[in-house]
Amino acid sequence: MKKTVLFILGFLFVVSLAFGQSVVINEMSQGSDGAKEWVELLVVENNIDIRGWELGDNDDGIWHPIVEFTTHLDWSNLAQGTIVVIYNGGDIDATITAAGGEDTDFSDNVVIIPESNTTYLTDIGGWPGSGVFGNTDRDDCAAIQNATDVIIHDMAITHPTATVDSPISGNVKYFTEDSLVELVIDSNWTEAASSNGTPGLGNGGNNTTWIEGLLPVTLTSFTAQFINDNLTILWTTQSETSNQGWNIYRGESENALENDETIQINNTGLIEGAGNSSQPIDYSFQDEYTVVENNTYWYWLESVSYSNDTEIYGPISLTIPEGAVIPELPTLTFMNSNYPNPFNPETIIEFSIKENETGTLTIHNTKGQVLETHNYETGEHELTWDATQYGSGIYFYKLETQSYTETKKMIMLK
């Protein structure tokens, strides 16, 4: 009975280590030879701040730090699904080179950084040199601890006998499954020659599917173009999960977002997202704020989930060409979301009708009956709708012009 109880307690201890983790080790390599090591981290929760965290090893249960994450703002809000690869910059493995080498662009949720990059990391351990991971008892595995010195994930799980063995020299070991609880099972890890490692990518099969599912949005392109004298932001998603919508921010320097020097160009409400989608979706949005020729403008795209978690992409930039025709507003016909919404008893509807067009704005109830009709010429317009005479419920407002039709929903709550 005593042995059974001890076994159960030990099992529960091991399994408990697989929960409550926000960042985990997904791959670790001893490198092809020498000290060509790297460690791949996977962020499994949203909006994680790893400033002041440390990557190290916990050999025999004793913490040995390698690098500390600096206070750079890029570390302050990592999205779930982000992959961070830290490698020995003093002895770079060919597999890291093949993966593209150093990459500090956080917008694609993959970061590959040498310990020698002092902007993002402080080298406090064994790199560069003869390496930091030993192999004598196979428990010298990568681990990560937070800013309060709490170990978030130790790949070995237990010491001095490892539950998950470290790879031997010249090998890589990578996780092949898709949940935290499976991290503690050695058979869910594959050991192979270092050249088989995939730093910056999922490890195939269930692991890749897991990582892709963690990302609220998979963005495949994000550009700004000056089209027909209009500054247009374009982006494409490969997939979306619980994506409520988008915000776009503009600044006049690459550090404008960090310095809180941006404007939100969709200032009347979220650009509607697709919710859940596994199909590519193209988006475009025209920046209608004033621009100056020869000036460069920087843009950031923000996705917002239904739980109000956010993820930032970018920046991208565009220089307004010399001699460009800077059109007077309005150049487009569009209608913003009403505000406030819900409302009682008044709400404001803003819209613009472009040159050489006229428009009609109608208010409908849920039966499709037209309650009010308003006609407008070219220009920017604002209608304050007073619903005092109507009951609580859902209403619709519709703008129609020669080239544009859009209907939006509003809610009256008394």
Secondary structure, 3 states (H helix, E strand, C coil): CHHHHHHHHHHHHHHHCCCCCCEEEEEEECCCCCCCCEEEEEECCCCECCCCCEEEECHHHCCEEEEEECCCHHHCCECCCCEEEEECCCCCCHHHHHCCCCECCHHHCEEEEECCCCCCEEECCCCCCCCCCCCCCCCCCEEEECCCCCEEEECCCCCCCCCCCCCCCCEEEEECCCCHHHHHCHHHEEEEEHHHCCCCCCCCHHHHHHHHHHCCEEEEEEEEEEECCEEEEEEEEEEEEEEEEEEEEEECCCCCCCCCCCEECCCCCCEEEEEEECCCEEEEEEECCCCCCCCEEEEEEEEEECCCCEEEEEEEEEECCCCCCCCCCCCCCEECCCECCCECCEEEEEEEECCCCCEEEEEECCCCCEEEEEEECCEEEEEEEECCCCCCEEEEEEEEECCCEEEEEEEECC
